[in-house]
Amino acid sequence: MNRHGYRVGLGVVLALASTLALASANKVGQILEQQREIREQTEGSTGDYARFDPRALARIEAAQDQIFSLLDGVSAVEQLHPDQQAELFNALEEVKAVLADNEDDRQHCWRERKLGTTMKETRCATVAEMRAVQEDTRNYLNRGQRCGASATSDCGSGRGLEPATGR
């Protein structure tokens, strides 16, 4: 690649990077603006927000407090640690779930270590999906012992493991 081509390519990359940074900064501004508008309307409990009971309004307010705290002094979401990004996402999802009156579709994200490494990854699931996994696990654990063909089999006692005699 000649010098001119390199400079043009570098210019395009820098323009794209600044556009992405601006989009991220705009996203933070949009999030804050939207949450302030919701807060203003919920504090008055008028119009669409009059239907919410005090407990639902408290959930919205607590989630918004977390959003405002996480984004304080931040100009781009990418400036947050991945754990904080997951917290931000969860708080935004909390507000959305209360407003939509749809708890089952609320996404919840968490950070966990990948198996065999110290690296963490972000995992997400809906409340309904997490409940289904918990129920499946509970049902599996409540099925009882599975180590023998009959209910009278003795699992784990060590009987039957004696050395064979008379070889």
Biotite code that builds the C-alpha atoms (Angstrom):
import biotite.structure as struc

atoms = struc.array([
    struc.Atom([0.000, 0.000, 0.000], chain_id="A", res_id=1, res_name="MET", atom_name="CA", element="C"),
    struc.Atom([1.403, 3.402, -0.877], chain_id="A", res_id=2, res_name="ASN", atom_name="CA", element="C"),
    struc.Atom([1.663, 6.284, 1.576], chain_id="A", res_id=3, res_name="ARG", atom_name="CA", element="C"),
    struc.Atom([-1.417, 8.039, 0.229], chain_id="A", res_id=4, res_name="HIS", atom_name="CA", element="C"),
    struc.Atom([-3.528, 4.876, 0.511], chain_id="A", res_id=5, res_name="GLY", atom_name="CA", element="C"),
    struc.Atom([-2.267, 4.330, 4.043], chain_id="A", res_id=6, res_name="TYR", atom_name="CA", element="C"),
    struc.Atom([-3.191, 7.893, 5.080], chain_id="A", res_id=7, res_name="ARG", atom_name="CA", element="C"),
    struc.Atom([-6.660, 7.599, 3.554], chain_id="A", res_id=8, res_name="VAL", atom_name="CA", element="C"),
    struc.Atom([-7.182, 4.244, 5.270], chain_id="A", res_id=9, res_name="GLY", atom_name="CA", element="C"),
    struc.Atom([-5.982, 5.662, 8.572], chain_id="A", res_id=10, res_name="LEU", atom_name="CA", element="C"),
    struc.Atom([-8.278, 8.668, 8.136], chain_id="A", res_id=11, res_name="GLY", atom_name="CA", element="C"),
    struc.Atom([-11.268, 6.394, 7.544], chain_id="A", res_id=12, res_name="VAL", atom_name="CA", element="C"),
    struc.Atom([-10.430, 4.322, 10.629], chain_id="A", res_id=13, res_name="VAL", atom_name="CA", element="C"),
    struc.Atom([-10.053, 7.452, 12.784], chain_id="A", res_id=14, res_name="LEU", atom_name="CA", element="C"),
    struc.Atom([-13.317, 8.902, 11.447], chain_id="A", res_id=15, res_name="ALA", atom_name="CA", element="C"),
    struc.Atom([-15.097, 5.626, 12.161], chain_id="A", res_id=16, res_name="LEU", atom_name="CA", element="C"),
    struc.Atom([-13.625, 5.455, 15.673], chain_id="A", res_id=17, res_name="ALA", atom_name="CA", element="C"),
    struc.Atom([-14.702, 9.020, 16.446], chain_id="A", res_id=18, res_name="SER", atom_name="CA", element="C"),
    struc.Atom([-18.183, 8.296, 15.066], chain_id="A", res_id=19, res_name="THR", atom_name="CA", element="C"),
    struc.Atom([-18.475, 5.200, 17.292], chain_id="A", res_id=20, res_name="LEU", atom_name="CA", element="C"),
    struc.Atom([-17.278, 7.195, 20.318], chain_id="A", res_id=21, res_name="ALA", atom_name="CA", element="C"),
    struc.Atom([-19.824, 9.910, 19.531], chain_id="A", res_id=22, res_name="LEU", atom_name="CA", element="C"),
    struc.Atom([-22.577, 7.294, 19.147], chain_id="A", res_id=23, res_name="ALA", atom_name="CA", element="C"),
    struc.Atom([-21.639, 5.807, 22.520], chain_id="A", res_id=24, res_name="SER", atom_name="CA", element="C"),
    struc.Atom([-21.602, 9.249, 24.140], chain_id="A", res_id=25, res_name="ALA", atom_name="CA", element="C"),
    struc.Atom([-24.961, 9.997, 22.554], chain_id="A", res_id=26, res_name="ASN", atom_name="CA", element="C"),
    struc.Atom([-26.248, 6.701, 23.956], chain_id="A", res_id=27, res_name="LYS", atom_name="CA", element="C"),
    struc.Atom([-25.279, 7.734, 27.492], chain_id="A", res_id=28, res_name="VAL", atom_name="CA", element="C"),
    struc.Atom([-26.994, 11.078, 26.934], chain_id="A", res_id=29, res_name="GLY", atom_name="CA", element="C"),
    struc.Atom([-30.085, 9.367, 25.554], chain_id="A", res_id=30, res_name="GLN", atom_name="CA", element="C"),
    struc.Atom([-30.251, 6.946, 28.485], chain_id="A", res_id=31, res_name="ILE", atom_name="CA", element="C"),
    struc.Atom([-29.960, 9.744, 31.025], chain_id="A", res_id=32, res_name="LEU", atom_name="CA", element="C"),
    struc.Atom([-32.500, 11.946, 29.231], chain_id="A", res_id=33, res_name="GLU", atom_name="CA", element="C"),
    struc.Atom([-35.017, 9.106, 28.953], chain_id="A", res_id=34, res_name="GLN", atom_name="CA", element="C"),
    struc.Atom([-34.623, 8.146, 32.618], chain_id="A", res_id=35, res_name="GLN", atom_name="CA", element="C"),
    struc.Atom([-35.013, 11.775, 33.746], chain_id="A", res_id=36, res_name="ARG", atom_name="CA", element="C"),
    struc.Atom([-38.239, 12.070, 31.725], chain_id="A", res_id=37, res_name="GLU", atom_name="CA", element="C"),
    struc.Atom([-39.580, 8.845, 33.243], chain_id="A", res_id=38, res_name="ILE", atom_name="CA", element="C"),
    struc.Atom([-38.572, 10.017, 36.738], chain_id="A", res_id=39, res_name="ARG", atom_name="CA", element="C"),
    struc.Atom([-40.328, 13.345, 36.234], chain_id="A", res_id=40, res_name="GLU", atom_name="CA", element="C"),
    struc.Atom([-43.534, 11.636, 35.111], chain_id="A", res_id=41, res_name="GLN", atom_name="CA", element="C"),
    struc.Atom([-43.473, 8.929, 37.800], chain_id="A", res_id=42, res_name="THR", atom_name="CA", element="C"),
    struc.Atom([-42.944, 11.454, 40.575], chain_id="A", res_id=43, res_name="GLU", atom_name="CA", element="C"),
    struc.Atom([-46.190, 13.132, 39.559], chain_id="A", res_id=44, res_name="GLY", atom_name="CA", element="C"),
    struc.Atom([-47.840, 9.745, 38.917], chain_id="A", res_id=45, res_name="SER", atom_name="CA", element="C"),
    struc.Atom([-49.947, 11.205, 36.150], chain_id="A", res_id=46, res_name="THR", atom_name="CA", element="C"),
    struc.Atom([-51.044, 9.870, 32.789], chain_id="A", res_id=47, res_name="GLY", atom_name="CA", element="C"),
    struc.Atom([-49.604, 6.470, 31.903], chain_id="A", res_id=48, res_name="ASP", atom_name="CA", element="C"),
    struc.Atom([-47.786, 6.221, 35.222], chain_id="A", res_id=49, res_name="TYR", atom_name="CA", element="C"),
    struc.Atom([-50.839, 6.702, 37.439], chain_id="A", res_id=50, res_name="ALA", atom_name="CA", element="C"),
    struc.Atom([-51.613, 2.980, 37.094], chain_id="A", res_id=51, res_name="ARG", atom_name="CA", element="C"),
    struc.Atom([-48.509, 1.899, 39.025], chain_id="A", res_id=52, res_name="PHE", atom_name="CA", element="C"),
    struc.Atom([-48.718, 1.088, 42.703], chain_id="A", res_id=53, res_name="ASP", atom_name="CA", element="C"),
    struc.Atom([-46.149, 2.547, 45.126], chain_id="A", res_id=54, res_name="PRO", atom_name="CA", element="C"),
    struc.Atom([-44.113, -0.689, 45.126], chain_id="A", res_id=55, res_name="ARG", atom_name="CA", element="C"),
    struc.Atom([-43.707, -0.610, 41.319], chain_id="A", res_id=56, res_name="ALA", atom_name="CA", element="C"),
    struc.Atom([-42.764, 3.063, 41.443], chain_id="A", res_id=57, res_name="LEU", atom_name="CA", element="C"),
    struc.Atom([-40.178, 2.276, 44.138], chain_id="A", res_id=58, res_name="ALA", atom_name="CA", element="C"),
    struc.Atom([-38.663, -0.432, 41.891], chain_id="A", res_id=59, res_name="ARG", atom_name="CA", element="C"),
    struc.Atom([-38.376, 2.096, 39.037], chain_id="A", res_id=60, res_name="ILE", atom_name="CA", element="C"),
    struc.Atom([-36.829, 4.711, 41.305], chain_id="A", res_id=61, res_name="GLU", atom_name="CA", element="C"),
    struc.Atom([-34.279, 2.291, 42.785], chain_id="A", res_id=62, res_name="ALA", atom_name="CA", element="C"),
    struc.Atom([-33.238, 1.090, 39.316], chain_id="A", res_id=63, res_name="ALA", atom_name="CA", element="C"),
    struc.Atom([-32.963, 4.671, 38.088], chain_id="A", res_id=64, res_name="GLN", atom_name="CA", element="C"),
    struc.Atom([-30.842, 5.648, 41.094], chain_id="A", res_id=65, res_name="ASP", atom_name="CA", element="C"),
    struc.Atom([-28.463, 2.866, 40.113], chain_id="A", res_id=66, res_name="GLN", atom_name="CA", element="C"),
    struc.Atom([-28.445, 4.049, 36.469], chain_id="A", res_id=67, res_name="ILE", atom_name="CA", element="C"),
    struc.Atom([-27.698, 7.639, 37.480], chain_id="A", res_id=68, res_name="PHE", atom_name="CA", element="C"),
    struc.Atom([-24.949, 6.456, 39.844], chain_id="A", res_id=69, res_name="SER", atom_name="CA", element="C"),
    struc.Atom([-23.287, 4.213, 37.236], chain_id="A", res_id=70, res_name="LEU", atom_name="CA", element="C"),
    struc.Atom([-23.369, 6.886, 34.518], chain_id="A", res_id=71, res_name="LEU", atom_name="CA", element="C"),
    struc.Atom([-22.223, 9.745, 36.752], chain_id="A", res_id=72, res_name="ASP", atom_name="CA", element="C"),
    struc.Atom([-19.165, 11.264, 35.090], chain_id="A", res_id=73, res_name="GLY", atom_name="CA", element="C"),
    struc.Atom([-19.214, 8.704, 32.269], chain_id="A", res_id=74, res_name="VAL", atom_name="CA", element="C"),
    struc.Atom([-19.278, 9.826, 28.651], chain_id="A", res_id=75, res_name="SER", atom_name="CA", element="C"),
    struc.Atom([-19.421, 6.358, 27.067], chain_id="A", res_id=76, res_name="ALA", atom_name="CA", element="C"),
    struc.Atom([-20.787, 3.026, 28.240], chain_id="A", res_id=77, res_name="VAL", atom_name="CA", element="C"),
    struc.Atom([-17.493, 1.412, 27.251], chain_id="A", res_id=78, res_name="GLU", atom_name="CA", element="C"),
    struc.Atom([-15.779, 3.370, 30.034], chain_id="A", res_id=79, res_name="GLN", atom_name="CA", element="C"),
    struc.Atom([-17.570, 1.186, 32.563], chain_id="A", res_id=80, res_name="LEU", atom_name="CA", element="C"),
    struc.Atom([-16.055, -2.057, 33.786], chain_id="A", res_id=81, res_name="HIS", atom_name="CA", element="C"),
    struc.Atom([-17.853, -5.086, 32.253], chain_id="A", res_id=82, res_name="PRO", atom_name="CA", element="C"),
    struc.Atom([-19.410, -5.849, 35.663], chain_id="A", res_id=83, res_name="ASP", atom_name="CA", element="C"),
    struc.Atom([-20.780, -2.289, 35.764], chain_id="A", res_id=84, res_name="GLN", atom_name="CA", element="C"),
    struc.Atom([-22.050, -2.625, 32.190], chain_id="A", res_id=85, res_name="GLN", atom_name="CA", element="C"),
    struc.Atom([-24.020, -5.698, 33.288], chain_id="A", res_id=86, res_name="ALA", atom_name="CA", element="C"),
    struc.Atom([-25.384, -3.741, 36.283], chain_id="A", res_id=87, res_name="GLU", atom_name="CA", element="C"),
    struc.Atom([-26.425, -0.901, 33.968], chain_id="A", res_id=88, res_name="LEU", atom_name="CA", element="C"),
    struc.Atom([-28.143, -3.307, 31.595], chain_id="A", res_id=89, res_name="PHE", atom_name="CA", element="C"),
    struc.Atom([-29.979, -4.992, 34.486], chain_id="A", res_id=90, res_name="ASN", atom_name="CA", element="C"),
    struc.Atom([-31.159, -1.649, 35.894], chain_id="A", res_id=91, res_name="ALA", atom_name="CA", element="C"),
    struc.Atom([-32.428, -0.541, 32.467], chain_id="A", res_id=92, res_name="LEU", atom_name="CA", element="C"),
    struc.Atom([-34.200, -3.886, 32.067], chain_id="A", res_id=93, res_name="GLU", atom_name="CA", element="C"),
    struc.Atom([-35.787, -3.452, 35.513], chain_id="A", res_id=94, res_name="GLU", atom_name="CA", element="C"),
    struc.Atom([-37.276, -0.102, 34.504], chain_id="A", res_id=95, res_name="VAL", atom_name="CA", element="C"),
    struc.Atom([-38.472, -1.550, 31.204], chain_id="A", res_id=96, res_name="LYS", atom_name="CA", element="C"),
    struc.Atom([-40.043, -4.607, 32.862], chain_id="A", res_id=97, res_name="ALA", atom_name="CA", element="C"),
    struc.Atom([-41.989, -2.503, 35.351], chain_id="A", res_id=98, res_name="VAL", atom_name="CA", element="C"),
    struc.Atom([-43.185, -0.065, 32.686], chain_id="A", res_id=99, res_name="LEU", atom_name="CA", element="C"),
    struc.Atom([-44.221, -2.900, 30.350], chain_id="A", res_id=100, res_name="ALA", atom_name="CA", element="C"),
    struc.Atom([-45.671, -4.916, 33.262], chain_id="A", res_id=101, res_name="ASP", atom_name="CA", element="C"),
    struc.Atom([-43.834, -7.966, 31.928], chain_id="A", res_id=102, res_name="ASN", atom_name="CA", element="C"),
    struc.Atom([-41.454, -9.424, 34.489], chain_id="A", res_id=103, res_name="GLU", atom_name="CA", element="C"),
    struc.Atom([-40.987, -12.752, 32.665], chain_id="A", res_id=104, res_name="ASP", atom_name="CA", element="C"),
    struc.Atom([-39.374, -11.106, 29.624], chain_id="A", res_id=105, res_name="ASP", atom_name="CA", element="C"),
    struc.Atom([-36.955, -9.048, 31.717], chain_id="A", res_id=106, res_name="ARG", atom_name="CA", element="C"),
    struc.Atom([-33.388, -9.884, 30.779], chain_id="A", res_id=107, res_name="GLN", atom_name="CA", element="C"),
    struc.Atom([-30.872, -10.381, 33.561], chain_id="A", res_id=108, res_name="HIS", atom_name="CA", element="C"),
    struc.Atom([-27.128, -10.500, 32.922], chain_id="A", res_id=109, res_name="CYS", atom_name="CA", element="C"),
    struc.Atom([-24.298, -11.663, 35.139], chain_id="A", res_id=110, res_name="TRP", atom_name="CA", element="C"),
    struc.Atom([-20.569, -12.148, 34.870], chain_id="A", res_id=111, res_name="ARG", atom_name="CA", element="C"),
    struc.Atom([-19.120, -15.595, 35.492], chain_id="A", res_id=112, res_name="GLU", atom_name="CA", element="C"),
    struc.Atom([-15.799, -17.279, 35.018], chain_id="A", res_id=113, res_name="ARG", atom_name="CA", element="C"),
    struc.Atom([-15.343, -19.469, 31.995], chain_id="A", res_id=114, res_name="LYS", atom_name="CA", element="C"),
    struc.Atom([-14.681, -23.076, 32.944], chain_id="A", res_id=115, res_name="LEU", atom_name="CA", element="C"),
    struc.Atom([-10.957, -23.750, 33.284], chain_id="A", res_id=116, res_name="GLY", atom_name="CA", element="C"),
    struc.Atom([-9.868, -20.112, 33.207], chain_id="A", res_id=117, res_name="THR", atom_name="CA", element="C"),
    struc.Atom([-9.934, -16.948, 35.282], chain_id="A", res_id=118, res_name="THR", atom_name="CA", element="C"),
    struc.Atom([-11.481, -14.967, 32.436], chain_id="A", res_id=119, res_name="MET", atom_name="CA", element="C"),
    struc.Atom([-15.046, -13.813, 32.907], chain_id="A", res_id=120, res_name="LYS", atom_name="CA", element="C"),
    struc.Atom([-17.827, -13.695, 30.363], chain_id="A", res_id=121, res_name="GLU", atom_name="CA", element="C"),
    struc.Atom([-21.208, -12.012, 30.419], chain_id="A", res_id=122, res_name="THR", atom_name="CA", element="C"),
    struc.Atom([-24.238, -14.304, 30.317], chain_id="A", res_id=123, res_name="ARG", atom_name="CA", element="C"),
    struc.Atom([-27.860, -13.236, 30.000], chain_id="A", res_id=124, res_name="CYS", atom_name="CA", element="C"),
    struc.Atom([-31.238, -14.912, 30.298], chain_id="A", res_id=125, res_name="ALA", atom_name="CA", element="C"),
    struc.Atom([-34.828, -13.876, 30.820], chain_id="A", res_id=126, res_name="THR", atom_name="CA", element="C"),
    struc.Atom([-36.481, -14.266, 34.200], chain_id="A", res_id=127, res_name="VAL", atom_name="CA", element="C"),
    struc.Atom([-38.722, -16.962, 32.679], chain_id="A", res_id=128, res_name="ALA", atom_name="CA", element="C"),
    struc.Atom([-35.684, -18.893, 31.368], chain_id="A", res_id=129, res_name="GLU", atom_name="CA", element="C"),
    struc.Atom([-33.930, -18.741, 34.744], chain_id="A", res_id=130, res_name="MET", atom_name="CA", element="C"),
    struc.Atom([-37.100, -19.918, 36.506], chain_id="A", res_id=131, res_name="ARG", atom_name="CA", element="C"),
    struc.Atom([-37.405, -22.856, 34.075], chain_id="A", res_id=132, res_name="ALA", atom_name="CA", element="C"),
    struc.Atom([-33.796, -23.910, 34.738], chain_id="A", res_id=133, res_name="VAL", atom_name="CA", element="C"),
    struc.Atom([-34.387, -23.715, 38.505], chain_id="A", res_id=134, res_name="GLN", atom_name="CA", element="C"),
    struc.Atom([-37.559, -25.802, 38.219], chain_id="A", res_id=135, res_name="GLU", atom_name="CA", element="C"),
    struc.Atom([-35.833, -28.389, 36.017], chain_id="A", res_id=136, res_name="ASP", atom_name="CA", element="C"),
    struc.Atom([-32.957, -28.638, 38.489], chain_id="A", res_id=137, res_name="THR", atom_name="CA", element="C"),
    struc.Atom([-35.329, -28.954, 41.442], chain_id="A", res_id=138, res_name="ARG", atom_name="CA", element="C"),
    struc.Atom([-37.310, -31.671, 39.650], chain_id="A", res_id=139, res_name="ASN", atom_name="CA", element="C"),
    struc.Atom([-34.119, -33.558, 38.801], chain_id="A", res_id=140, res_name="TYR", atom_name="CA", element="C"),
    struc.Atom([-32.886, -33.430, 42.386], chain_id="A", res_id=141, res_name="LEU", atom_name="CA", element="C"),
    struc.Atom([-36.273, -34.496, 43.764], chain_id="A", res_id=142, res_name="ASN", atom_name="CA", element="C"),
    struc.Atom([-36.526, -37.588, 41.539], chain_id="A", res_id=143, res_name="ARG", atom_name="CA", element="C"),
    struc.Atom([-34.597, -39.596, 44.067], chain_id="A", res_id=144, res_name="GLY", atom_name="CA", element="C"),
    struc.Atom([-31.725, -42.004, 43.711], chain_id="A", res_id=145, res_name="GLN", atom_name="CA", element="C"),
    struc.Atom([-30.868, -43.307, 40.298], chain_id="A", res_id=146, res_name="ARG", atom_name="CA", element="C"),
    struc.Atom([-28.041, -45.692, 41.043], chain_id="A", res_id=147, res_name="CYS", atom_name="CA", element="C"),
    struc.Atom([-29.977, -48.940, 41.199], chain_id="A", res_id=148, res_name="GLY", atom_name="CA", element="C"),
    struc.Atom([-32.694, -50.708, 39.292], chain_id="A", res_id=149, res_name="ALA", atom_name="CA", element="C"),
    struc.Atom([-35.010, -50.854, 42.304], chain_id="A", res_id=150, res_name="SER", atom_name="CA", element="C"),
    struc.Atom([-35.835, -48.637, 45.234], chain_id="A", res_id=151, res_name="ALA", atom_name="CA", element="C"),
    struc.Atom([-34.284, -51.232, 47.549], chain_id="A", res_id=152, res_name="THR", atom_name="CA", element="C"),
    struc.Atom([-30.834, -50.981, 45.979], chain_id="A", res_id=153, res_name="SER", atom_name="CA", element="C"),
    struc.Atom([-28.156, -49.710, 48.302], chain_id="A", res_id=154, res_name="ASP", atom_name="CA", element="C"),
    struc.Atom([-26.296, -46.805, 46.731], chain_id="A", res_id=155, res_name="CYS", atom_name="CA", element="C"),
    struc.Atom([-22.929, -45.848, 48.066], chain_id="A", res_id=156, res_name="GLY", atom_name="CA", element="C"),
    struc.Atom([-22.699, -48.255, 50.996], chain_id="A", res_id=157, res_name="SER", atom_name="CA", element="C"),
    struc.Atom([-19.745, -50.080, 49.513], chain_id="A", res_id=158, res_name="GLY", atom_name="CA", element="C"),
    struc.Atom([-21.516, -53.424, 49.750], chain_id="A", res_id=159, res_name="ARG", atom_name="CA", element="C"),
    struc.Atom([-20.849, -55.540, 46.738], chain_id="A", res_id=160, res_name="GLY", atom_name="CA", element="C"),
    struc.Atom([-17.374, -54.115, 46.397], chain_id="A", res_id=161, res_name="LEU", atom_name="CA", element="C"),
    struc.Atom([-15.688, -56.753, 48.549], chain_id="A", res_id=162, res_name="GLU", atom_name="CA", element="C"),
    struc.Atom([-12.801, -58.545, 46.866], chain_id="A", res_id=163, res_name="PRO", atom_name="CA", element="C"),
    struc.Atom([-13.834, -61.675, 45.015], chain_id="A", res_id=164, res_name="ALA", atom_name="CA", element="C"),
    struc.Atom([-12.895, -64.931, 46.758], chain_id="A", res_id=165, res_name="THR", atom_name="CA", element="C"),
    struc.Atom([-12.158, -68.362, 45.385], chain_id="A", res_id=166, res_name="GLY", atom_name="CA", element="C"),
    struc.Atom([-10.403, -67.400, 42.213], chain_id="A", res_id=167, res_name="ARG", atom_name="CA", element="C"),
])
